[in-house]
């Protein structure tokens, strides 16, 4: 019995010493994963930054309508803004435009802020005049907008191709990337988002920014930083490579549309 107790005592002593040794031994550091590199120097996600206005020039002097041409019954400058307004006494009977006479636009970017209190308007680009229909009447691509947010973001074709002859047609609906080919036929290439949800991008009764990018047949329209629609115009009969820029005065009930910070960048 004494011999057995002695053996157990020795074993306990050895175990205690071993545990003490392990507990005081420094722990090995875990294996290190390759560090993720950030910044301009490397890594799969290079550093990004907000877009700026480098290369853009103002095409509205905030004081006069110099360089712009439209019906002054509807258009004026007020508080550094271009203002278009209709009243019960001043009624629009035909869609007309305030046209920029600084030249034609081809491959370009336009950033402009707008605010409206009713009805409908739009920014016309790469467009042509139709003097046979009326003075200051344009035909061509349009970045659409309306107070009810039903059309805002659409790539519209004012007085252009339509299912039956001359008329108005949406080239690419809000939330879609659409390819237009000869016919014309409209092919949905992909989606950007849900059209109903995207209508909430517009700040009703407040200021909004439209950013238009046109490069060859690719037309991109961005509202308040959100891509709304893309049209790839490969319709050889109707595609327009260049044309005029203008702001729309739309028929309908009395309303007011304001534009400010009109910035233009020509893409070489």
C-alpha positions as CSV (number, residue, x, y, z in Angstrom):
1,X,0.0,0.0,0.0
2,X,2.8,2.4,0.9
3,X,4.6,1.6,-2.4
4,X,1.4,2.4,-4.4
5,X,0.9,5.7,-2.6
6,X,4.5,6.6,-3.3
7,X,4.2,6.0,-7.0
8,X,1.0,8.1,-7.2
9,X,2.8,10.9,-5.4
10,X,5.6,10.9,-8.0
11,X,3.2,10.9,-10.9
12,X,1.3,13.9,-9.5
13,X,4.5,15.7,-9.1
14,X,5.6,15.1,-12.7
15,X,2.1,16.2,-14.0
16,X,2.2,19.4,-12.0
17,X,5.7,20.2,-13.3
18,X,4.6,19.6,-16.9
19,X,1.5,21.8,-16.5
20,X,3.6,24.6,-15.0
21,X,6.0,24.4,-17.9
22,X,3.3,24.6,-20.5
23,X,1.5,27.5,-18.8
24,X,4.6,29.6,-18.7
25,X,5.7,28.8,-22.3
26,X,5.0,31.7,-24.7
27,X,2.1,30.9,-27.1
28,X,3.0,30.6,-30.7
29,X,1.6,33.4,-32.9
30,X,-1.2,32.3,-35.3
31,X,-0.3,32.1,-39.0
32,X,-0.6,35.5,-40.6
33,X,-2.7,35.9,-43.8
34,X,-1.3,38.0,-46.6
35,X,-2.1,41.7,-45.7
36,X,-4.7,43.4,-47.8
37,X,-3.1,46.3,-49.6
38,X,-5.1,49.5,-50.0
39,X,-4.4,52.8,-51.5
40,X,-3.1,53.9,-54.8
41,X,-0.2,51.4,-54.8
42,X,-1.9,48.1,-55.3
43,X,-4.5,45.7,-54.3
44,X,-7.6,44.5,-56.2
45,X,-9.6,47.5,-54.9
46,X,-7.7,50.7,-55.7
47,X,-8.6,53.8,-53.8
48,X,-11.5,55.7,-55.2
49,X,-12.7,59.2,-54.7
50,X,-15.9,61.2,-55.5
51,X,-16.2,62.6,-59.1
52,X,-15.4,66.3,-59.4
53,X,-15.9,69.0,-62.0
54,X,-12.4,68.9,-63.5
55,X,-12.6,69.8,-67.2
56,X,-16.2,71.2,-67.0
57,X,-17.0,74.8,-67.9
58,X,-20.1,76.8,-67.1
59,X,-22.3,77.7,-70.1
60,X,-24.7,79.9,-68.2
61,X,-23.3,83.2,-66.7
62,X,-26.0,83.3,-63.9
63,X,-26.9,86.9,-64.9
64,X,-28.3,86.9,-68.5
65,X,-29.5,84.5,-71.2
66,X,-26.5,85.4,-73.4
67,X,-25.6,82.4,-75.5
68,X,-29.2,81.0,-75.1
69,X,-32.1,81.4,-77.4
70,X,-35.8,80.9,-76.5
71,X,-39.1,82.6,-76.1
72,X,-38.6,85.2,-73.5
73,X,-42.3,85.1,-72.7
74,X,-41.5,81.9,-70.8
75,X,-37.8,82.2,-70.1
76,X,-35.9,84.6,-67.8
77,X,-33.0,84.8,-65.4
78,X,-33.7,85.2,-61.7
79,X,-31.5,84.8,-58.6
80,X,-28.7,83.2,-60.7
81,X,-31.0,80.6,-62.2
82,X,-32.6,80.0,-65.6
83,X,-36.4,80.1,-65.0
84,X,-39.0,78.8,-67.3
85,X,-42.6,79.5,-66.3
86,X,-46.1,79.3,-67.6
87,X,-49.2,80.9,-66.2
88,X,-52.9,80.9,-67.0
89,X,-52.2,84.0,-69.1
90,X,-49.0,82.6,-70.7
91,X,-50.0,79.2,-72.0
92,X,-47.7,76.8,-73.9
93,X,-49.4,75.4,-77.0
94,X,-46.4,73.6,-78.4
95,X,-43.3,72.0,-76.8
96,X,-40.5,74.5,-77.3
97,X,-37.0,74.9,-75.9
98,X,-34.4,77.3,-74.6
99,X,-31.5,76.5,-77.0
100,X,-27.8,76.8,-76.2
101,X,-26.2,78.6,-79.1
102,X,-22.6,78.0,-78.0
103,X,-22.2,75.2,-80.6
104,X,-23.3,71.6,-81.1
105,X,-22.6,68.8,-78.7
106,X,-21.2,65.5,-79.8
107,X,-19.3,63.3,-77.2
108,X,-19.8,65.2,-73.9
109,X,-20.9,65.4,-70.3
110,X,-23.4,67.8,-68.9
111,X,-24.1,68.4,-65.2
112,X,-27.1,70.6,-64.3
113,X,-29.3,71.1,-61.3
114,X,-33.0,71.5,-61.7
115,X,-36.1,72.1,-59.6
116,X,-39.8,72.0,-60.8
117,X,-43.2,72.4,-59.2
118,X,-45.4,70.7,-61.8
119,X,-46.0,69.2,-65.2
120,X,-43.0,68.0,-67.3
121,X,-39.7,69.1,-68.7
122,X,-36.5,67.7,-70.1
123,X,-32.9,68.3,-71.3
124,X,-32.6,68.0,-75.0
125,X,-29.2,66.9,-76.5
126,X,-27.8,66.1,-79.9
127,X,-31.0,67.5,-81.3
128,X,-32.1,69.3,-84.5
129,X,-34.4,72.2,-85.0
130,X,-37.8,71.8,-86.8
131,X,-38.6,75.3,-88.1
132,X,-41.4,73.9,-90.2
133,X,-43.2,72.9,-87.0
134,X,-42.4,76.0,-85.0
135,X,-39.7,78.3,-83.7
136,X,-37.5,76.8,-80.9
137,X,-38.8,73.3,-81.6
138,X,-36.3,70.5,-81.2
139,X,-36.2,66.9,-82.2
140,X,-33.8,64.3,-80.7
141,X,-32.5,62.7,-77.4
142,X,-34.0,64.0,-74.2
143,X,-33.2,63.3,-70.5
144,X,-36.8,63.2,-69.3
145,X,-38.2,64.6,-66.0
146,X,-41.6,65.2,-64.6
147,X,-43.1,66.3,-61.3
148,X,-45.0,63.0,-60.7
149,X,-41.7,61.1,-61.2
150,X,-43.4,58.9,-63.8
151,X,-40.8,59.6,-66.5
152,X,-37.8,61.0,-64.7
153,X,-34.6,59.2,-65.8
154,X,-36.0,57.9,-69.1
155,X,-34.0,58.3,-72.3
156,X,-36.7,59.9,-74.4
157,X,-36.8,60.6,-78.2
158,X,-38.6,63.9,-78.7
159,X,-40.4,63.9,-82.1
160,X,-38.2,61.0,-83.2
161,X,-38.8,57.4,-84.0
162,X,-42.1,55.9,-82.9
163,X,-44.1,52.7,-83.6
164,X,-46.0,54.7,-86.2
165,X,-44.1,57.4,-87.9
166,X,-43.1,60.7,-86.3
167,X,-43.8,61.0,-82.6
168,X,-42.4,60.5,-79.1
169,X,-41.0,57.3,-77.8
170,X,-38.9,56.1,-74.8
171,X,-35.6,54.7,-76.0
172,X,-34.7,53.2,-72.6
173,X,-37.0,53.1,-69.6
174,X,-35.8,54.0,-66.1
175,X,-34.0,51.0,-64.6
176,X,-33.0,49.5,-67.9
177,X,-30.1,49.2,-70.4
178,X,-31.6,49.1,-73.8
179,X,-30.1,48.4,-77.2
180,X,-31.9,50.0,-80.2
181,X,-31.2,48.4,-83.5
182,X,-32.6,48.9,-87.0
183,X,-36.3,48.6,-87.3
184,X,-36.3,50.2,-84.8
185,X,-36.3,47.3,-82.3
186,X,-35.6,47.6,-78.6
187,X,-33.6,44.9,-76.8
188,X,-33.2,44.9,-73.0
189,X,-29.5,44.2,-72.4
190,X,-29.8,44.3,-68.6
191,X,-31.4,46.1,-65.6
192,X,-30.1,48.7,-63.3
193,X,-32.9,48.5,-60.7
194,X,-36.6,48.5,-60.1
195,X,-38.3,51.4,-61.9
196,X,-40.7,52.1,-59.2
197,X,-38.1,52.3,-56.5
198,X,-35.8,54.4,-58.7
199,X,-38.5,57.1,-59.1
200,X,-37.8,58.0,-55.4
201,X,-34.3,59.2,-56.4
202,X,-35.8,62.5,-57.4
203,X,-36.2,65.1,-54.7
204,X,-39.7,66.4,-55.3
205,X,-40.0,70.2,-54.8
206,X,-36.2,70.3,-54.2
207,X,-33.0,70.6,-56.2
208,X,-31.7,67.6,-58.2
209,X,-28.8,67.1,-60.4
210,X,-28.9,65.6,-63.9
211,X,-25.7,64.2,-65.2
212,X,-25.7,63.2,-68.9
213,X,-22.8,61.2,-70.5
214,X,-22.9,60.7,-74.3
215,X,-20.1,58.8,-75.9
216,X,-20.8,57.6,-79.4
217,X,-24.0,55.4,-79.3
218,X,-23.8,55.1,-75.5
219,X,-26.2,57.5,-73.7
220,X,-26.1,57.4,-69.9
221,X,-28.4,59.4,-67.6
222,X,-27.7,59.9,-63.9
223,X,-29.9,61.6,-61.4
224,X,-28.5,62.6,-58.0
225,X,-25.6,60.2,-58.4
226,X,-27.9,57.2,-59.3
227,X,-27.7,55.7,-62.8
228,X,-31.2,55.7,-64.1
229,X,-31.1,54.5,-67.7
230,X,-28.7,53.6,-70.5
231,X,-29.5,53.6,-74.2
232,X,-27.2,52.0,-76.8
233,X,-28.4,53.6,-80.0
234,X,-27.4,51.3,-82.9
235,X,-30.4,52.3,-85.1
236,X,-28.5,53.5,-88.2
237,X,-31.5,55.4,-89.6
238,X,-32.2,57.5,-86.5
239,X,-28.9,57.6,-84.5
240,X,-27.6,61.2,-84.0
241,X,-23.9,61.8,-83.5
242,X,-24.2,65.5,-82.7
243,X,-26.7,68.3,-82.4
244,X,-28.1,71.0,-80.2
245,X,-28.6,71.3,-76.4
246,X,-31.8,72.8,-74.9
247,X,-34.2,73.0,-72.0
248,X,-37.8,72.1,-72.5
249,X,-40.9,74.2,-72.0
250,X,-43.7,71.6,-72.0
251,X,-47.4,72.0,-72.7
252,X,-49.8,71.5,-69.9
253,X,-51.0,73.2,-66.7
254,X,-49.1,76.2,-65.4
255,X,-45.7,75.3,-63.8
256,X,-42.2,76.5,-63.1
257,X,-38.9,74.9,-63.9
258,X,-35.5,76.2,-62.7
259,X,-32.0,75.3,-63.9
260,X,-28.7,76.3,-62.3
261,X,-25.0,75.3,-62.2
262,X,-25.0,74.4,-65.9
263,X,-21.6,72.7,-66.5
264,X,-20.4,71.2,-69.8
265,X,-17.4,69.1,-70.7
266,X,-16.5,68.2,-74.2
267,X,-15.0,64.7,-74.6
268,X,-12.2,64.7,-77.2
